[in-house]
Amino acid sequence: MPFPALTHKSHIVVSFACVYFFWGSTYGAIHIAGLHLAPPLVGAARSFFSTILLCAICLARGTSLRVPLRVAWQLALVGILFLTCNNLLLVWAETIVASGFAALVITLIPIFVALIETILPGGETLTLRGWLGTLLGAIGMLALLWPTLHRTAANTGANQRSLFGFVLLIFGALAFAVGSVLSRRFHFRVDTFVATTWQIAAAGVVNLALTLVGGCFYTAHWTVSGLLSITYLSVFGSVVGFTAYTYLLKHVPVTKVSTYAFVNPIVAVLIGAALFHERLAPAELAGTVLIIAAVATVILSRTSATPVSSDPLQEIPIEE
């Protein structure tokens, strides 16, 4: 990608379709993988296959994987935040809560990024519209969580686990937000594919270490559906989705590319309903609408202060 036979406009349409669908569908694949494998093992296997594919791409392009030591450590830190702290907590949470619910909570990442930037020296400050969007997001999250909080009052174990899953998702979203802010502030000056290879490989090493320490290989259930899910996450979630995302950042304003943040959860909810028969309560549906509107408000409120960078890694980094 992009394909030679397509026009520039077609490239953009296909790229948006890939980012919208493949990244939104990763929540379903994560749910399936988490049913058969422990979260660290899911992360390690996904990182292993993605790293091999990205190394092959760099080799085919004749691009060296060598980077300065300081940059290597920075890339490793960002990769661990994205693909260890965020992804492993997401896999763990999806063994407890519905995949569509998880996608909606993770959608708060752009709001967390905006809040972190606001409190950091030299960061982008939120406009009045941005603060209103943040407040709207908080209200939407309360509405999304209200059925769980109401049922948890009865002290049932299942609903207490759901609340724990929500906490895992919040910490996962915060980890990705911190990684996003660091990625922008590090201003990586290396090839996009090289940087991503380092990030995924570093996270893979940490994920493998957690797998070995936790004895996850002994509890793993290697099934066809589990392996297919890992393959899907590696190929379509990481490599194809990332390539499309990179292409968009080079040709489309970043504020438009950022719309993936409120399209992906819609895709995830629809896939969850179709494959896993997941259903949202009326309050959760109301929360969904409020959260998506809040994220759109915050993203659009920052358009004038966020220039489009020539290096995609200085903008919103890759998610699942």
C-alpha positions in Angstrom: 0.0 0.0 0.0 -0.6 2.4 -1.7 -1.4 0.4 -4.8 0.0 1.7 -8.2 -3.3 1.3 -10.0 -5.2 3.6 -7.7 -5.5 7.4 -8.0 -4.3 9.7 -5.1 -7.9 10.1 -4.0 -8.5 6.4 -4.1 -5.3 5.9 -2.0 -6.8 8.1 0.7 -10.2 6.4 0.7 -8.6 2.9 0.9 -6.2 4.1 3.7 -9.1 5.5 5.7 -11.1 2.3 5.2 -8.1 0.3 6.5 -7.5 2.4 9.6 -11.2 2.6 10.4 -12.0 -1.1 9.9 -8.8 -2.9 10.8 -8.1 -0.9 14.0 -11.7 -1.1 15.0 -11.7 -4.9 14.4 -8.6 -5.5 16.6 -10.8 -5.4 19.7 -12.7 -8.5 18.6 -9.4 -10.3 17.7 -8.0 -9.3 21.1 -11.1 -10.8 22.8 -10.6 -14.1 20.9 -6.9 -14.3 21.6 -7.4 -13.5 25.3 -9.8 -16.5 25.6 -7.0 -18.9 24.8 -3.7 -17.2 25.8 -2.5 -15.1 28.8 -2.2 -11.4 28.0 1.7 -11.4 28.1 1.8 -14.3 25.7 -0.7 -12.5 23.4 1.5 -9.4 23.4 4.7 -11.4 22.9 3.4 -13.5 20.0 1.9 -10.4 18.3 5.1 -8.4 18.8 7.2 -11.3 17.4 5.3 -11.7 14.2 4.9 -7.9 13.7 8.7 -7.4 14.2 9.5 -10.1 11.6 7.1 -8.5 9.1 8.5 -5.0 9.7 12.1 -6.2 9.4 11.2 -7.8 6.1 9.7 -4.5 4.9 12.8 -2.6 6.0 15.1 -5.1 4.2 13.0 -4.9 1.0 13.3 -1.1 1.1 17.0 -1.3 1.8 16.6 0.6 5.0 19.1 0.1 7.9 17.7 -0.6 11.3 20.6 1.1 13.1 19.7 4.1 15.3 21.7 6.1 17.9 21.7 4.6 21.4 19.7 7.6 22.9 17.0 7.2 20.2 16.9 3.5 20.7 16.1 3.9 24.4 13.5 6.5 23.6 11.8 4.3 21.1 11.9 1.4 23.5 10.2 3.4 26.2 7.4 4.6 23.9 7.0 1.0 22.5 6.7 -0.5 26.0 4.0 2.1 27.0 2.1 1.3 23.8 2.5 -2.4 23.4 3.1 -3.6 26.9 1.4 -1.3 29.4 -1.5 -0.4 27.0 -2.0 -3.6 25.0 -1.5 -6.1 27.9 -4.0 -4.2 30.1 -6.4 -4.2 27.2 -6.1 -7.9 26.6 -6.6 -8.5 30.3 -9.6 -6.2 30.5 -11.2 -7.9 27.5 -11.3 -11.2 29.4 -13.6 -9.4 31.9 -15.6 -6.8 29.9 -17.1 -6.7 26.4 -14.9 -5.8 23.5 -17.2 -2.9 22.5 -17.1 -1.5 26.0 -13.3 -1.7 26.0 -13.1 0.2 22.8 -15.3 3.0 24.1 -13.1 3.5 27.2 -9.9 3.4 25.2 -11.5 6.1 23.0 -10.7 8.6 25.8 -7.0 8.6 24.9 -7.2 11.8 22.9 -8.8 13.5 25.9 -6.1 12.2 28.2 -3.4 13.4 25.7 -5.0 16.9 25.7 -5.1 17.0 29.5 -1.5 15.9 29.9 -0.4 18.5 27.3 -2.2 21.2 29.2 -0.3 20.6 32.4 3.1 20.1 30.9 5.4 23.1 30.3 5.2 24.2 26.7 2.3 21.9 26.0 -0.8 22.7 24.0 -3.5 24.3 26.1 -7.1 23.4 25.7 -9.5 25.9 24.4 -12.9 26.5 26.0 -14.4 24.1 23.5 -11.8 21.5 24.5 -12.7 21.8 28.2 -16.4 21.5 27.3 -15.5 18.3 25.4 -13.5 17.0 28.3 -16.5 17.6 30.6 -18.8 15.9 28.1 -16.5 12.9 28.0 -16.6 12.6 31.8 -20.4 12.7 31.7 -20.4 10.1 28.9 -18.0 7.8 30.9 -20.2 8.0 33.9 -23.2 7.1 31.8 -21.3 4.2 30.2 -20.2 2.9 33.6 -23.5 3.6 35.5 -25.1 0.1 34.9 -21.9 -1.6 36.2 -21.8 0.7 39.3 -25.5 0.2 39.9 -25.1 -3.6 39.8 -21.9 -3.6 41.7 -23.8 -2.0 44.7 -25.3 -5.5 45.1 -21.7 -6.8 45.8 -21.9 -9.5 43.1 -18.6 -10.9 42.1 -19.2 -10.6 38.4 -20.0 -6.9 38.5 -17.0 -6.2 40.8 -14.9 -7.8 38.1 -16.4 -5.5 35.5 -15.5 -2.5 37.6 -11.9 -3.9 37.8 -11.9 -4.3 34.0 -12.8 -0.7 33.7 -9.9 0.4 35.9 -7.5 -1.7 33.8 -8.8 0.1 30.7 -8.3 3.5 32.2 -4.7 2.7 33.2 -4.1 1.3 29.7 -5.5 4.4 28.1 -3.3 6.6 30.3 -0.2 4.6 29.4 -1.0 5.1 25.7 -1.6 8.8 26.2 1.7 9.2 28.1 3.5 7.3 25.2 1.8 9.6 22.7 3.0 12.7 24.5 6.5 11.4 24.8 6.6 10.4 21.2 5.8 13.9 20.1 8.3 15.5 22.4 11.1 13.1 21.5 10.8 14.3 17.8 12.2 11.0 16.3 14.2 11.7 13.2 14.4 8.2 11.9 12.5 6.3 9.3 9.0 5.5 10.3 9.2 1.8 9.7 12.5 1.6 11.5 11.2 3.4 14.5 8.1 1.2 14.7 10.2 -1.9 14.4 12.3 -0.8 17.4 9.1 0.0 19.4 7.4 -3.3 18.7 10.6 -5.3 19.3 11.3 -3.6 22.6 7.8 -4.3 23.8 8.1 -7.8 22.6 11.2 -8.4 24.8 9.3 -7.1 27.8 6.2 -9.1 26.9 8.3 -12.3 26.5 10.0 -11.7 29.9 6.6 -11.4 31.6 5.4 -14.5 29.8 8.4 -16.5 31.1 8.1 -15.1 34.6 4.4 -15.8 34.7 4.7 -19.3 33.3 2.2 -18.4 30.6 3.5 -21.0 28.2 2.4 -23.8 30.5 -1.2 -22.4 30.7 -1.6 -21.6 27.0 -4.2 -23.3 24.9 -2.9 -23.2 21.3 -6.0 -23.3 19.2 -6.6 -22.4 15.5 -8.8 -19.5 16.5 -6.2 -18.2 18.9 -3.4 -18.4 16.3 -5.5 -16.8 13.6 -6.3 -13.9 16.0 -2.6 -13.4 16.7 -1.9 -13.4 13.0 -4.7 -11.0 12.3 -3.5 -8.6 15.0 0.1 -8.8 13.6 -0.7 -8.4 9.9 -3.8 -6.2 9.7 -3.7 -4.5 13.1 0.0 -3.6 13.1 1.4 -3.7 9.6 -1.5 -2.9 7.3 -3.2 -0.5 9.7 0.1 1.3 10.4 1.0 1.6 6.8 -2.3 3.1 6.0 -2.1 5.5 9.0 1.4 6.6 7.9 0.2 7.3 4.4 -2.7 9.4 5.7 -0.5 11.5 8.0 1.7 12.4 5.0 -1.2 13.4 2.8 -4.1 14.4 5.0 -4.3 16.9 7.9 -3.7 15.1 11.2 -7.1 16.4 12.6 -8.9 14.4 9.9 -6.7 11.3 10.5 -7.6 11.5 14.2 -11.2 10.7 13.4 -10.2 7.1 13.8 -10.5 7.7 17.6 -14.3 7.9 17.4 -14.9 5.6 14.4 -13.0 2.6 15.8 -15.3 2.1 18.8 -18.4 2.1 16.5 -16.8 -0.7 14.4 -15.8 -2.6 17.6 -19.3 -2.4 19.1 -20.9 -3.6 15.8 -18.4 -6.5 15.6 -18.9 -7.3 19.2 -22.7 -7.5 18.7 -22.3 -9.6 15.5 -19.7 -12.1 16.7 -20.1 -12.2 20.5 -23.7 -11.1 20.9 -22.6 -8.2 23.1 -25.3 -5.7 23.9 -25.1 -2.3 25.5 -27.7 -1.1 28.0 -29.6 2.1 27.2 -27.4 4.1 29.6 -24.3 2.7 27.9 -25.6 3.6 24.5 -26.2 7.2 25.8 -22.6 7.2 27.1 -21.3 6.0 23.8 -22.9 8.9 22.0 -21.6 11.4 24.6 -18.0 10.0 24.5 -17.8 10.0 20.7 -19.1 13.6 20.7 -16.6 14.5 23.4 -13.6 13.1 21.6 -14.6 14.8 18.4 -15.0 18.1 20.2 -11.6 17.9 21.9 -9.9 16.9 18.6 -11.5 19.6 16.6 -10.8 22.2 19.3 -7.1 21.7 18.8 -6.9 22.0 15.0 -5.5 25.5 15.0 -2.7 24.7 17.4 -1.6 21.3 15.9 0.5 21.6 12.6 0.8 18.7 10.3 4.3 17.2 10.7 6.5 15.9 7.9 7.4 13.0 10.3 4.3 10.9 11.2 6.0 9.8 14.4 5.7 13.3 15.8 1.9 13.0 15.6 -0.6 10.6 17.2 1.2 7.2 17.3 -0.1 3.9 16.2 -2.6 2.0 18.5 -3.7 -1.5 18.2 
